[in-house]
Structures are given as structure tokens and as C-alpha cells.
Amino acid sequence: MTIITITTVGFAEVVDLSDNPGGRLFTIFLALSGVGTVTYLLSNITAFIVEGELTDTFRRRRMEKKAKQLENHHIVCGVGKVGLHIAMELCSTKRQCVAIDQEPKSLEDLLDAVPDIIYIDADATDNDSLLAAGVQKALGLFAVTDDDNENLVIGLTAKQLNPRIRVVSRCRELKNINKLKAGGVDTVISPSLIGGMRMASEMIRPSVVSFLDTMLRDKETNLRIEEIKVALPGKRIKDLGLDKFGDSLLLAVQTTSGWVHNPAKDFALDTENTLVVMTTPDERAALERHFGKQM
């Protein structure tokens, strides 16, 4: 009767067990183990919800669903000091991107800087992580972890899953640059080398550096130097209709034969051209639509 009371089972013996102590012991064991199991399950479910694991699971599935809907986006693998600035620049210039990292602090800093960004909480060297980020439909990938070996694996994996993707990798040790390029990375960047060049430029051409810094920090005008690919053989610069875009300035044209800086208005385009233009994100999109209609 004590066991029946404390376990709140609350039933009477349908079969008389007064002369069967073994049956009563089995009933006691069944009552205690049954209540114990239910209590254990309820406590774990409650902890699962309270500790946020269920919320994290739903958030992860929601992010993966959003990532799979993207096309021609960019993937940032490793959201450290370098990756954070890359993600901020992509979002600032209105380019779709997905970030991959599994460090809680890095993801927290990322969400503080870019609250609406799509991110995958996973290991970027894993095939499934890149597939979840939509690597097969992505335009480019940044491998910017703190480990050159991880960046090499990320570059190799991305190229295997999508041979057309452009991969830009960070490199801590200059001796690893050739290894990364041999592994399929299209461009290798050494932050230490870039930092040294920047410091030298700050000393010998401070006005140029100040202009570029102001351009990158100005959130209202948000000017950037962009590139736009066009295929309009025979057309001259004055026929492109660039005068309709007041916030855009044509700086150079890359053709199959090389670079032409500050091209004249009667300069004729080649079969493959890349226009280097100083413009805003909105006008860049408008220019792409404009030339898309002409091609």
C-alpha cells in the first residue's frame, strides 16, 4: 500500500495477491521502474527544451533550408577575424552569403555584426556542411580558417563538389601558397603580406589610402570598385549608356588582349570584356540588368 501511494499508481489488486508475496514484489518493482522511467523521460525532455537544444535544432534546419534556396551566392568558411570582415563586406554590398563555423563565440560575434546572415553551425571541412551551404550552386567560396591544412581541405572539397566554383583562401605561412594553389584554390591571400603592403602604402601614399578607407567606411554612399562582365563586341564606350548612371565611374576595361585604363568614348569592346567601375551596390545591380538586356 505504501508503494502504491508514493508512486501514485492508485489501483487495487484485481487478483488477490495476499498469499503470493512474489507477485506483490513484482508489482512493486513494476510500479517503481515504470514511474522512474516516466520521470526520467519527462526530465530529459524538459532539459532538452530549457537548454535550447530543441530551439537550436529548429534554427539549424531553418538555416539549411534557406541556404538551399540560394543561387550564385558566396560561402565563408571560418568566421574568425578575417571571415567576419568578409561576411560584413558581402552583406554591405548586398551579396548573398552563407557562413560556416562551429565556434559559438565566432558565430555570436557574426550575428552581432550581421543579424540576418544565414549560417551553418558545422565543420567546414565536412562534405555535408558544404552541401548544406549550397556549394553546388554557389558562385564563390572563402576558406579563411586559422589553419592552412583546413583551408586546403576546404578548397579541395569545394572543387570536387562544384568544379566551377571560385575559391579564395587565406594562407598564414607563405611556404604553403603553392600547396594551396596545387589543391585547386584559385587565389591565395596572405594577411601578413597584405598588412605589410598596407603599412608601406600608408607611409608613401597616405592620401590614396585615406580615400580608399573613406570609401569603404562610408555607409551612406557605400561606393565600391566593382567588375561587370559584358560581351558586346564592336560596341563603343559611348554606346553603353553609362551616362544614365550618375553614381558610376568607368575606370578600366579588361579585354582578351589586356587592360585599357580610362578608355576613350570611341573605344570598341572585344568579345569578352570586364568593366571596372566605381559604383554603389544599387547601381551595380542596375548596370548588370542594363547590360544583361543588351547581350
C-alpha positions in Angstrom: 0.0 0.0 0.0 3.0 2.3 0.7 4.4 1.7 -2.8 1.0 2.2 -4.4 0.7 5.5 -2.6 4.1 7.1 -3.2 4.2 6.0 -6.9 0.6 7.5 -7.3 -0.4 4.4 -9.3 -3.6 4.2 -7.4 -5.1 0.8 -8.1 -6.4 -2.1 -6.1 -5.4 -5.7 -6.5 -7.7 -7.2 -9.1 -6.1 -10.5 -8.5 -5.8 -11.4 -4.8 -2.1 -11.5 -4.0 -2.4 -11.8 -0.2 -1.0 -15.3 -0.4 1.5 -14.5 -3.2 4.5 -12.4 -1.9 6.4 -12.9 -5.2 3.5 -11.4 -7.1 3.5 -8.4 -4.8 7.3 -7.9 -5.2 6.9 -8.0 -9.0 4.1 -5.4 -8.7 6.3 -3.2 -6.5 9.2 -3.5 -9.0 6.9 -2.7 -11.9 5.5 0.4 -10.2 8.9 1.8 -9.2 10.6 1.2 -12.6 7.6 2.5 -14.5 7.3 5.7 -12.6 11.1 6.1 -12.6 11.2 5.7 -16.4 8.4 8.2 -17.0 10.1 10.7 -14.6 13.5 10.3 -16.4 11.9 10.8 -19.8 10.0 13.9 -18.7 13.1 15.4 -17.0 15.2 14.9 -20.1 12.6 16.4 -22.4 12.2 19.4 -20.2 16.0 19.8 -20.1 16.2 19.5 -23.8 13.7 22.3 -24.3 15.0 24.5 -21.5 18.7 24.2 -22.5 17.8 25.3 -26.0 18.8 22.2 -27.9 15.4 21.9 -29.5 15.5 25.6 -30.5 19.0 25.0 -31.9 17.8 22.1 -33.9 14.9 24.0 -35.5 17.2 27.0 -36.1 19.8 24.7 -37.9 17.1 23.2 -40.1 15.7 26.7 -40.9 19.2 27.9 -41.9 19.9 24.9 -44.1 16.5 25.3 -45.8 17.3 29.0 -46.6 20.8 28.1 -47.8 19.5 25.5 -50.2 17.3 28.1 -51.8 20.2 30.4 -52.7 21.9 30.6 -56.1 25.1 32.3 -57.2 25.9 33.1 -53.5 29.2 33.1 -51.6 30.2 30.8 -48.7 32.5 32.0 -45.9 34.3 29.0 -44.2 35.7 30.2 -40.9 34.2 33.2 -39.2 37.3 34.5 -37.3 38.7 38.0 -37.6 39.2 37.7 -41.3 36.0 35.8 -42.1 33.9 38.3 -40.1 35.0 41.2 -42.2 34.4 39.2 -45.4 30.9 38.4 -44.4 30.3 42.1 -43.4 31.5 43.3 -46.8 29.4 40.8 -48.7 26.3 41.8 -46.8 27.2 45.5 -47.1 27.4 45.3 -50.9 24.1 43.3 -51.0 25.6 39.9 -52.0 24.0 36.8 -50.7 26.3 34.7 -48.5 26.4 31.7 -46.1 28.8 31.4 -43.2 30.1 28.1 -41.8 31.7 27.8 -38.4 31.3 25.7 -35.3 32.8 28.0 -32.7 30.0 29.5 -30.6 31.9 32.8 -29.9 32.7 33.3 -33.6 29.0 32.8 -34.5 27.9 35.1 -31.7 30.2 37.9 -33.0 28.9 37.3 -36.5 25.3 37.6 -35.5 26.1 40.8 -33.5 27.6 42.3 -36.7 25.2 40.8 -39.3 22.0 39.7 -37.5 20.2 38.5 -40.7 23.1 36.4 -42.1 22.5 32.7 -43.0 24.9 30.5 -41.1 25.7 26.8 -40.7 26.9 25.6 -37.3 29.2 22.8 -38.5 32.7 21.8 -39.5 33.6 23.4 -42.9 35.9 20.6 -43.9 32.9 18.2 -44.0 31.2 17.4 -47.3 27.8 17.6 -45.7 28.5 21.1 -44.3 29.4 22.5 -47.7 26.4 20.7 -49.3 24.1 22.2 -46.6 25.5 25.7 -47.5 24.6 25.1 -51.2 28.1 24.7 -52.5 26.8 23.1 -55.7 25.0 26.3 -56.7 27.5 28.8 -55.1 29.5 31.3 -57.1 32.5 31.6 -54.8 33.9 30.2 -51.5 36.3 31.8 -49.0 38.5 29.3 -47.0 39.6 31.6 -44.1 40.1 29.4 -41.1 43.3 29.8 -38.9 44.7 26.5 -40.2 46.3 26.2 -43.7 45.6 22.5 -43.8 41.9 23.0 -43.1 41.8 25.7 -45.9 43.4 23.2 -48.2 40.9 20.5 -47.4 38.0 23.0 -47.8 39.3 24.1 -51.2 39.7 20.5 -52.4 36.3 19.5 -51.2 34.6 22.6 -52.7 36.2 21.9 -56.1 35.1 18.3 -56.0 31.5 19.2 -55.3 31.5 22.1 -57.7 34.4 22.4 -60.2 33.1 25.8 -61.4 33.2 27.5 -58.0 35.9 30.2 -57.4 37.9 29.6 -54.2 39.8 32.3 -52.4 41.9 31.0 -49.5 43.7 32.6 -46.6 47.3 31.5 -46.0 49.2 32.0 -42.8 52.5 30.6 -43.9 53.9 31.9 -47.3 55.5 28.5 -47.9 52.0 26.9 -48.2 50.8 29.2 -51.0 51.9 26.8 -53.8 50.3 23.8 -52.0 47.0 25.6 -51.8 47.1 26.5 -55.4 48.0 22.9 -56.3 45.0 21.8 -54.3 42.6 23.8 -56.6 42.5 27.2 -54.8 42.1 30.0 -57.4 43.6 32.8 -55.3 45.7 32.7 -52.1 45.8 35.7 -49.8 48.4 36.2 -47.1 47.1 38.7 -44.4 50.6 39.4 -43.2 51.8 40.2 -46.7 48.7 42.5 -47.3 49.3 44.1 -44.0 52.9 44.9 -44.8 51.9 46.4 -48.1 49.2 48.4 -46.5 51.6 49.9 -43.9 54.1 50.8 -46.7 51.3 52.5 -48.7 50.2 54.4 -45.6 53.7 55.9 -45.4 54.3 56.7 -49.1 50.8 57.4 -50.4 48.6 58.4 -47.4 46.1 60.4 -49.5 45.2 57.3 -51.6 44.9 55.1 -48.6 42.7 57.7 -46.9 40.4 57.9 -50.0 40.0 54.1 -50.1 39.4 53.8 -46.4 36.8 56.6 -46.5 35.1 54.8 -49.4 34.9 51.5 -47.5 33.6 53.1 -44.3 31.0 55.4 -45.8 27.7 53.6 -45.2 25.6 56.2 -46.9 27.2 56.4 -50.3 28.7 52.9 -50.0 30.9 53.2 -53.0 32.9 50.2 -54.2 35.1 49.3 -57.1 33.2 46.6 -58.9 33.6 44.4 -62.0 30.9 43.7 -64.6 31.4 41.2 -67.3 29.9 42.1 -70.7 30.0 40.5 -74.2 29.2 43.4 -76.7 31.8 43.0 -79.5 32.0 46.1 -81.7 30.1 48.4 -79.3 31.9 51.6 -78.2 32.0 53.0 -74.7 29.7 55.9 -75.7 27.1 53.4 -76.9 26.9 51.6 -73.5 24.6 54.2 -71.9 26.8 54.8 -68.8 25.7 58.4 -68.7 22.4 57.2 -67.2 24.1 56.0 -64.1 25.2 59.1 -62.2 26.9 57.3 -59.3 29.1 55.1 -61.6 32.5 55.9 -63.0 34.2 53.6 -65.6 37.9 53.2 -64.6 39.2 50.5 -66.9 38.3 47.7 -69.3 39.8 44.3 -69.5 39.7 42.7 -72.9 41.1 39.5 -74.4 44.3 41.5 -75.3 44.8 43.1 -71.9 43.9 46.1 -69.8 42.8 49.6 -71.1 42.8 52.2 -68.4 40.5 55.2 -68.6 39.2 54.1 -72.1 38.1 56.8 -74.6 34.5 57.1 -75.6 35.2 55.7 -79.1 37.0 52.6 -77.7 35.4 49.4 -79.2 34.8 46.5 -76.9 36.0 42.9 -77.6 34.2 39.6 -77.5 35.0 39.2 -73.8 35.2 42.3 -71.6 35.3 43.1 -67.9 34.3 46.7 -66.9 35.9 48.0 -63.7 33.5 50.6 -62.3 33.4 52.6 -59.2 29.7 52.5 -58.2 27.2 51.8 -55.4 25.6 48.4 -54.8 22.2 49.5 -56.1 23.7 50.9 -59.3 25.9 47.8 -59.7 22.7 45.7 -59.8 21.1 48.2 -62.2 24.2 48.1 -64.5 24.1 44.3 -64.5 20.5 44.3 -65.6 21.2 47.0 -68.1 24.0 45.1 -69.8 22.0 41.8 -69.5 19.3 43.3 -71.7 21.9 44.3 -74.3 23.7 41.0 -74.5 
